[in-house]
Each structure stands twice: as C-alpha cells, then as structure tokens.
Amino acid sequence: MGFGRAALIGACQIVALFPGMSRSGSTMAGGLIGGLRHEEAVRFSFLLATPIILAAGLLEVPSLGGTANLGPMLIGAVAAGLTAYASARFLVRYFRVGRLDPYAYYCAGLGALGLILLH
C-alpha cells in the first residue's frame, strides 16, 4: 500500500469527529474507496486504531486512582482486551467471505432509531 492510499484511509477518520459516526466504519469505507478488498480494509482499520487506543489508555491510567483499585482494573483491562481481540478476529474472518453492507445497514438503522428516540 502506498502513502497516498494510506493517507486517504487515515484522513477518513476525520468523519468520526462528527457525533454518532464510527471511526472504524469510516476507515473501512475509506479502504474500500482506496481499492482495498473487504478483509484488507477491516484489518487496516483495526491496525490504525491500535496506537490511538493504547495511547488513550495510557493517558487515563494516572486518573484511575491509586493501587487500591489495581486488581479490578487489571481484570477489566484483560476482559476488555480479550473481548476486543475476539470481536476483531470474528470480523476479519467474516469479511473474508462477507461484505460491509450489513454493517452499513446496522449503522444506518441504529442512527435512524437514535434520531427518532432522541428527537
């Protein structure tokens, strides 16, 4: 993948600054626009998120409190990590044979429901 294509996909993350927009969805769509296959778009989207999520987590550690909460925090971190790994693995396997259309319909439907309920 060249720099131009990677920059296009990275720039698609800007869409996530709008309320209710998915960062992973926008980068997956950017990957498809950039000519990636579905599985490649999903994989690149997850790889693009990893440093951001890690940095955000590290920045929050000092504000979580002292060592009194260390046990529950570690259990929560491990559970969140395992869940994230399992869901990413599922999505990558799904997109080997599937498409992003169901994800787009899910996002559109949930967005419409949110607008109806919160209006």
N, C-alpha and C positions, 0 to 999 in steps of 0.2 A: 504494500500500500504506500502510495506516495504522500508527500507532505500536504499537497493540496486537498486530497481526498480526506486525510485525517483532520485537517483544519476545518473542512466543511462539516464533518461529523461533530467535532468538538464545538463548533460555533452553534450547532443545533441545540446545545444545552441551554442557550440563552432563552429559549422558549419556556424553560422550566421556571424562569423568574416570574412568569405570569401565574397568578393563583389558580390552582387546580390542574396545572399542566404537569405532565410526567416527564422527568428528566430522562429516564431510561426509554420511554416511548419516543421522545423527540430524537434521541441519539440513534435509536433503531431506525426510525424513519429516515434520518439523515444518512445512515449507512446504506439503506435501500436506494435513496436518491443518488448516492455516490457510486452505486454499481455493485455493492456487496450482495452476496447471497444472504438469505434469511439467517442461517446459522452464524455466518460471519458477523452480521450486524448485531446479533444478540451478544455474541462473545466479546466484540469490541466495546459494546455499550457497558458490559459488566466490568471489563478491564479498565475502562475510562473512569468508572465510579470508584474503584478500589482506593486510589490515593486520596481522593476527596473524603471518603467516608472514614478512612484511617486518620487523616489529619483532624477532622471534626471530632472524632472520638478522643484523640489525644488532647485536644484543646479543652475538652469538657472534664477530663479527669480531675484537675485541681478543684473544680467547683462541686464535686460529688460528696465531699465530706472527708472525714478522717478515716483511719484504719478500722474504725468500729463497723463500718459498712462493707468492708472488703470482701467478706465471704459471699453475701448476697449479690454484690456487684460482679464478682468473678463468675458466679453461677449464671447470672443474667447475661453476661458477655459471652460465655461459652454457648448458652442456649441460643442466643441471637446469631452467633457465628454459624452454628450447625444448621439452624433454620435457613439462613441466607445461602449457605452452601447447597443445601438440599433443593431449595427453590431455584437457584441458578442452574444447578445440574438438570433439574426437570425441564426448565425452559429451553436449555441448549439441546437436550435430547428431543424435545417436542418440535423444535424448529428445524431439525434435520429432515423431518418429513412433512411438517405443517407449515402454516403461513402466519403472518402477523394479523390477518383480517379479524380473527376472533378477539384479539387484544384490542384492536381499534374499535370494534363494536362494543366491547366491555367498557372501554373508556368513554365512548360517546353516550352509552346508556346510563352509566353512573353519573356522568356530568349532567345529563338532562334531568335525571332524578334529583340530583342535588339542587339544580335550578328551580325545579318545581317545589321541592320541600322547603327551600330557604327563601322563596320569593315572598 
